[in-house]
Amino acid sequence: MNNLKRVVLLVITISYCFSPSHQHRPPRLSLLQRGIRKKLENEPTSISKGFTTYFYDQTLDHFNYNPQSYTTFKQRYDLNFKHWGGSPRHAPIFAFLGDEAALGRHPRVGFMMENAPRFRALQVYIEHRFYGESNPLGSMKKSLQNATIRGYFNSAQALADYAEILIYLKNKLSAHNSPIIVIGGSYGGQLAVWFRLKYPHVAHGALASSAPILYFDDITPQDAYYSVVSKDFWDVSESCYKTIQKSWLEIDKIASKPHGLAVLSKKFNTCRQLRNCDELKEYLDRMYAGTAQYDDPPTYPVTQVCGGIDGAPKGTDILGRIVAGINAYLEDTKCRDTDYTPSYETYQGWNWQTCSELVMPIDHGYDTMFWPSNFSLSEWSKHCRRSFGVEPRPHWITTYYGGQDIKLILKKFASNIIFSNGLRDPYSSGGVLQNISDSLVAVVTTNGSHCLDLESSKPDDPEWLVTQRKTVFRIIRGWIKEYYATLSATHKLAL
Amino acid sequence: MNNLKRVVLLVITISYCFSPSHQHRPPRLSLLQRGIRKKLENEPTSISKGFTTYFYDQTLDHFNYNPQSYTTFKQRYDLNFKHWGGSPRHAPIFAFLGDEAALGRHPRVGFMMENAPRFRALQVYIEHRFYGESNPLGSMKKSLQNATIRGYFNSAQALADYAEILIYLKNKLSAHNSPIIVIGGSYGGQLAVWFRLKYPHVAHGALASSAPILYFDDITPQDAYYSVVSKDFWDVSESCYKTIQKSWLEIDKIASKPHGLAVLSKKFNTCRQLRNCDELKEYLDRMYAGTAQYDDPPTYPVTQVCGGIDGAPKGTDILGRIVAGINAYLEDTKCRDTDYTPSYETYQGWNWQTCSELVMPIDHGYDTMFWPSNFSLSEWSKHCRRSFGVEPRPHWITTYYGGQDIKLILKKFASNIIFSNGLRDPYSSGGVLQNISDSLVAVVTTNGSHCLDLESSKPDDPEWLVTQRKTVFRIIRGWIKEYYATLSATHKLAL
């Protein structure tokens, strides 16, 4: 997912922001930083180049046999045959598993597209049900208003979709012996891991980048995400970290004064006057988290922000430094849009997914550079009941996919999964960072960020990133080589 | 399942039984031989001995989030703590996965009950959703009449039920590190395999007896079941085999004559007059298949039947020999109930399960001791549409669980499954009969029958059966030993 979402509950703190009304405010689902993430200098690779779009008549409900479940909907998938070695050679298939966004321009298909020629691989890119053109009722809004239809919008159904389409393709192309490698990042990375675990007869291996599969059911501490964000800032500059840490109380102080919000609005150049001080604090929260999550070379946003904060003229006060930090990162003079009520389908869809099954309890905790706050499941449930009338099932993900004691469980079960993580990415805290076995391998980079390795390579990529991608390439090549050997031994096929 | 069912379509043959009306007769779902299987001399072990019954509030629909799916129903499970070593010792849990019958007196829990003391294992026995007391609407009939509710009656939901209950139990008993071994036979054996594959974080290993996991989607030839039945008879007596083979035409001949059905009814001592000759042929079909499937020591029903057929006085005609065969097996003088319209819930439930997802195409083919007939999916679908208004999904089982190329797929994926099969059991033809890897092991006995190894041992058990059970015991002990070693290494726990 471009933006795994933080489930943030603003709770009662000792700050001035506290007022009785806050106690009853629903926890907010913070979409990740998209809005604040700086526009990429190099536009992402266009998925449309060389790809052709198809639609599959997908089963709405794979796990039931009531009349509704026999309904189908059109699911989009894109194919690129350009480099494929063909079925007689059992040439591989790379399948990029769509995440919580429409197919289209997607920076994360770079790795797949660059490596397809080397593997002579067919490229498949499948859209996740309910996003983009794969919505049963034509639009996310309509689907989410329909209490029956939205029920089918979940990960288990999505994995079964991928299985059906990939099996269909193999049959259609007579490519029964072509090994499939599934690829995904963030939520898509979770899906890739889960797909290899649940459908080993369809996917021969999985490359899962920045997939926080352990950020469920309290396997990972709730403050782990923000601890990494804070550590990223600390590593760049202790003074920057401390300035940010102090800024929250400053904001509260000013906000509590007469016309305080007007003062803050002006200071931060907000597009319209702030409604309350939380609005500003959460804007900043999203920005810091975003710079940490996408702390990509060559600019390294955290360094940019801290450069601004630390580099402000002597005597600049705390909030002045924060403003300087924002300006150093965003580098433009536009007003700052602190209003965070996105209407686009990714936000809406993700709100549903996290209100039903994907409950990832993430909050500041008490030991980060952010104001103290704790995730409360009961508040989250209240929000979900209010939004959809449903109760989240916080234990379902671990019931269905596991997660607890993953090393013990998978040491002698499963194979061929790469858990790729960059430690600057706050989501790496919910990832698998150690090898589980010879073929359940963690590829970890100290300086990597969220899903960076899946993006197209650039001339100025640092050495560690080049090495990371080479390592991943080598591992996948190893899987495929071994697969052909086993295939040959099992089927006595000449390859 | 006590009785994996054959999906038999009587098709047009050259026999006299042919009449235009047969062409349109729906294919019949033959329940396995229960009705004709001879009463066991030793009554099956009572499950109630030492077990206590509990009920779990089970989620009706694990894979959806529509309002209906939040409904729960009471699911029965039985526990026996007598031999359990307790959670501080991480003592194992044996979980018998219910199949298509109510919990209760079940011959297949013998192995579990006998071995629990040796493993100091907690015994759990979970009823399959919709059977027995675990029916959402209180009765199978009511549930099957409800097009929405019956939709939730399938294997994927059943596996998720087992996962929920077992996780709940582990939490409740603080037995997080107690390894669970799931056990099942026939359909329950399929469930055990699939459970280990889908929920390795819940089950550490699976013992699957007589589980024809490959009898789907044409992985196994349609006539494989009847080929084994025929081979069982051939191995006992070539002349017996040939007598049976000739008998079908004899029946047709007599049936085609005036009052032919009355003659046959009298000859075979049917409880009421035969409606057509198919009724008699299918009665015999079920009996032969049943004797082969349950060709258990010490009596060996196939040998009994052939003893009667071959031992009839010289000059006895073909049908007279067949009658002698039946009498030798059933040993009583009651009339023969050829009417096959069972009303009990197992039959009804299984009819639904095979009409939705569990499509196992089984028929005589052209080279067995039975009359030629072929399975027709379109006829089967017609029957299902007529019964329930639904279309079977014949490819779903292999889509979700796999099956094709199982050796290639699982060689380096999964572990700790015993595929136990007796080659006299016709369902062994759809089972895994060769080791896939070190820990995906086939235990095969030449003389074994359907699920025999799961039953209680008896003083006169033949040596091969005693050895088979010992082998299974040793393998499971090995898994648990290895588990404790890994647990200790991973958690650094003193055991």
Interface residues (C-beta under 8 A of the other chain):
Chain A: D61 H62 F63 N64 Y65 N66 P67 Q68 S69 Y70 A147 T148 I149 R150 G151 Y152 F153 N154 A156 Q157 A160 A163 E164 I167 H176 L197 K198 Y199 P200 H201 V202 S356 E357 G389 V390 E391 R393 H395 W396 T398 T399 Y400 Y401 G402 G403 Q404 D405 I406 K407 L408 I409 L410 K411 K412 F413 A414 S415 N416 S439 E482 T486 L487 T490 H491
Chain B: D61 H62 F63 N64 Y65 N66 P67 Q68 S69 Y70 A147 T148 I149 R150 G151 Y152 F153 N154 A156 Q157 A160 A163 E164 I167 H176 L197 K198 Y199 P200 H201 V202 S356 E357 G389 V390 E391 R393 H395 W396 T398 T399 Y400 Y401 G402 G403 Q404 D405 I406 K407 L408 I409 L410 K411 K412 F413 A414 S415 N416 S439 E482 T486 L487 T490 H491
